[in-house]
Amino acid sequence: MQKNILYFVGIQLVLLVIFGRLYFNKSETICDGTIIEDRREHITSAPITKKTVKKVSPTNTPRIGTFHSHFFYLAAQILDKTASLAILRYGDGELALINGTKVGSDSQAGQQDNWSWEGGVSKLGKQIYKGWKRHLGQNVYYGLPMYPHNMWWIMKELETDVDHITYANIFVNSNYKKTLLLLDDIFKQEKVVLVVNEEIPRIKGAKLDALAKEVYPIPDGVAAKWEANEEAMEAQAVNLAKKYTNTLFIFAAGPLAKALITIMFNANPRNRYVDFGSSTDQLLKERVTRGAYIDGQFATYSDPDFKMENNELWVYGPGYPWFTYNIKTDK
């Protein structure tokens, strides 16, 4: 009898997973009632502009879009020169600094991004954590890494609403080609402020004059530099934010970007501050630092989809059949 009951329950769970995925994949719908026309296909031509999306009725619309549809939703805001916007994306490095975990020189951070941390409490980790607080009701998006235990922990700590949750990999993996087109569209439409590693001005030189109204170089060893110069670097960031209005700031500065974006948004929310990260490397550094999402194993990978249901955040996707996080929308 007990075996029959367990078998029946198992069948029900499998059916729930299958029909849940079928239901959620009916359309590429995003949280403000916008439906995307590309239907999960790579864009290979035509710039990504507001014309890429069209409005539909928001009835029964999920609170968070899919990995692909939410890209277009955020892209439309990035291209809106009057928007107040911040987009932050979190990965292993940021979480290690918050937790005081060692980041070795032999890690990806050390090899590709030229920073490390010996472990223990850091001022940068504290500042990154501080950025999770006091932005409820503001247009600040938090990109979550797709590790269940990290998602659960971050969501418990964030002071935000589910409408401002997005994907940490939103600009890479199967969205990377679209990101290159988005960047191309941006640079055709406006000059930006680049907050990028000091290597980039050396590589690009005068070519940056056509792209940026200002370049703010970030030194190597960001964790150690912040530890020694926090007050001065914070003051410089505040001054930079107040210098411009209706301007797009493009960040490729590792974990320091998360600290700077929240500091600058707080100082002047009348700009757009976007953590594009390594998705700019091919364009700005003129070299590939993450080949896996250009033509490697992650080039066609999409993060599992978010869905809000009964005030809970669900994650759907391969390997994520139906994890659920009890996230209240009135948080």
N, C-alpha and C positions, 0 to 999 in steps of 0.2 A: 504493500500500500504506500509506504513512504517513498519507495523508488518511483512509483507511478506519479506521485505528487511532484517530486523533484523533476521528473522528465517533463511533466506538463508545464511547470514554471519555466523550465529552460526553453521550451518551445515558444512560450509567450514572450520571453525576453528577446529572443532572436527576431520574432515578428515585429516587436516594438522598434528594434534597431533598424530593420529593413524599411518599414513603412515610415519611420521618422526621417530617414535619409531621402526617401522618395518624395515625401512631402516638402522637405526643405529645399530640394533641388529643383522645384518646379520653375523657379525664376531666380534671376540675379537681382534680388531686391535689397535696398539699403534703407538705413534707419529713418530717412526723412521722406520716404515715399518716392524714391527715384529708382527707376529700373534701368539696368544697363543693357545696351543693345548687342554687345559683342559675344555674349553667351560663352564665357570662359575661353574664348579663342585669343591667341596672341595678336596684338595689333602690330602690323608690319608696315603700315602706311597711315597717312593722315595724322596731324598733330592732335594731342589730347587737349581739347578745350571744353568749355561748358556745353558746346553743341553735342558733345559725346553722350550726354545724358538727357533724358526727358522725364517730365513729371508724370506720375500716375497717382491714383488714389492710395493714401497710406493705410487703407483698411487692411487689417491683419498683417501689417508689415512687421518683420522682425526688428528688434531694437538695434541690432548690430548686423551689418551686412556680411557677405561671404568674403573670403580672402581677395577675390577679384573685384567684386562690386564695391567694397569699401575703399579700394584704391581709387576708383573714379570719384567717389564721394569726397575723399580728402583732396584729390587733385583739383576738383572744382573750387574748393576753398583756397588752396594754395595759389591758384591763378586769379583769385578775387583780390584786387589790390586794396580794397577797403576792409578786408576781413581782419578780425582780431583772432589770432590762431597760434597755438603751440602744439607741436607733435613731438613726443619723446618716445624712444624705443629702448627697451631694456634687454640685456643679454647677460652672459656669464660674468663679464668683467664688472659691470655695475653691481650685480648681486653679490659678487665676491667682496667688493669694497664695503658694501653695506654690512656684510656679515663679518668683516675683518679677516677674510680668508686670503691666503697667499696667492698671488698671481705671478708665476715664474717668468723669467726672461726667455724660457724655452716654449712658452705658450704662444697661441696666436696673437695675443695682445703684445707680447714681447717681440715676436718675430716680424709681425706685419705692421703693428701700430706703435711700436717703440715706447711702450710703457710697461711697468711692472710694479708689484707691491710686495713687501716682505711679510705682510700679514699684520694683524692687530687693528685696533681702531684707527680710522683715518678721517681727517677733516673733509676730504672729498666724499667719502662714503656717507658721512653725516649730512652733507649738503644735498647729495642725491636723494637721500631718504626724506629730507625736509621738503623736497619738491613734490612728494606724494601728498602733501597736506595743503589745506586751505585753498583749493581751486574748485570746490564744488560750485556749480553754476557758471563757471567760466569755460571758454572754448579751448580747453587744454586736453589733448588726447594722449592716452598712455598705451603704448604698444607692449603687449604681454608676450613673453616667451612661452612656447608651447611645451612646458614641462609641468605636469599636473601639480606637483607639490609646490613649485614656485608660483604658479598661477593662484593657487589657493592662498598662499601666504601674502602675495602682493595685494590681492583683492581684499583681504582682511585689513590691510594697512592703508589702502588708498582712501582718500576723502574725495570721492567723485561719484558720478552716476554712470550707469551702464551705457548711456548714449556716447560716452567719451572713452570707451574702451576700443582698442584696435589691435592689430597684429604687429608683433615686433619685427617680423620679416616683410612688412607691407611693401617695401621698396626693392626687395630682392627675390631670389628664387624665380618662380614662374611669373612674377610681376616685374622682373628686372628689365626686360625689353621695353615694357611700357614706361618704366621709370626713365630710361634713356630718352624716350620720345618726350616725356614730360619735361625733363631738364632742357632739351632742345627748344621746346615751346616757350619755356620760361625765359631763356636767354634771348629769344627773338622778341619777346614782349617788353622786357624791363631789365634794368641793371639792378643787381642785388648786392647785398653785403655778404662776403664770404668769410666765415669763421672756420678756418681750416688749418691743418698742420703746416708748419713753417716750410716743409719740403715743397709745397705747391707753388708759392711765389718764386722759388728758385727754379722750378721746372718750367713754369709757364711764362714768367717774366712779363714783358709788356703785353703779351696776349691777353692777360687778365683785364686790361683796361677796357676791352670791348664787352666784358661780361659783368664787371663789378664796379660799383661806385666806391667801394672800399674793401680792402682785404685785411682781416684781423688775424695775424699768424699765431698759431698755437704751438708752443715748444714740445719737443719730445719729453717723455717722462712726466706726463700730466699729473699723476698722483703725487709724486714727490714735489713737483713745482707748486701745486696747490697747497700742499702741507707747509711749505716754507713761505708762501706769498699770498695766502688766502685774502687778506684784507685789500691788498693792492689790486689783485686780479678781479675781485668782486667790484671794487670801485670803477675799474676800467670798463667792466661789462655794463654797469649801470649807465655810465657816461655814453657808451656806444649806443645803447638802446634809446636813450633820450635824444640822441643826435638826429634820429630819423623818425618819420611817420609814414604810414602806408608803404612800408618797405618790406621786402622779403629777405630774411636772413637764412642763408643755407649753411648748416653745420656739418662738418666732417671732422670731429674732434674727440672721438672715443667717448669715454665716460665723462670727460669734462663737459661735453655738450649738454648733458642732462642737468648739470649744475648751472651752467651759464644760461640755458634756455629759461629755466624757472626764475632765475634772478632777473633776467632781462624782461621777461613777460610781466613780472611784478612791477618793474620800474616803468615800463611803457607797454601796455597791452594793445596799443594801436599799430602794431606791426604783426608780421607773420614770422614765426621762428620754427624752422623745420629741421629735424635731425635726419638728414639723408644718409649720413654715415658713409660706409664703404661703397655705396651705390654710385658715388661720384668719382671713385678712384680711376676708372678707365678714362673718364673725361678730363679730370683735373690732374691726376698724377701720371697719366698717360701710360699706365701699366695695370695689369690685372693682379689684384691681391686676394680675391676670392673666386678662383676659377670654377669652383664647384657649382656656383649658381649662374655661370655664364654658359658653359657647355658641358658641365659635369653632372653629378648625380642629382643635384637640386634644381637644375635648370627647368624642370617641369613639375617641381614639387610645390604644392599649395598647403599652407597651414590649415589644420582642421577648422571647420566653420563654427562660428559662434551663433547661438540662437537664444533668445529670451523666451521663456515659457513659464507662466505662473510665478513671475518674479524670481526665477532662477536662471542662471547662466549655464547653458548646455554647450558642450563641445562635440561636434560631429566630424568624423573623418577616419581614414584608415588608421587602425590602432587606437582609435578613440571612440569606441562604439557608443557609449552614452555616459561619459563622466558628467556629473552635475555638481554645480557650486551654488550654494544657497546665498545668492547675492540679492539683497533687497533693493528695489529701485528707489526707495525713499531714503537711502543711506545718506 
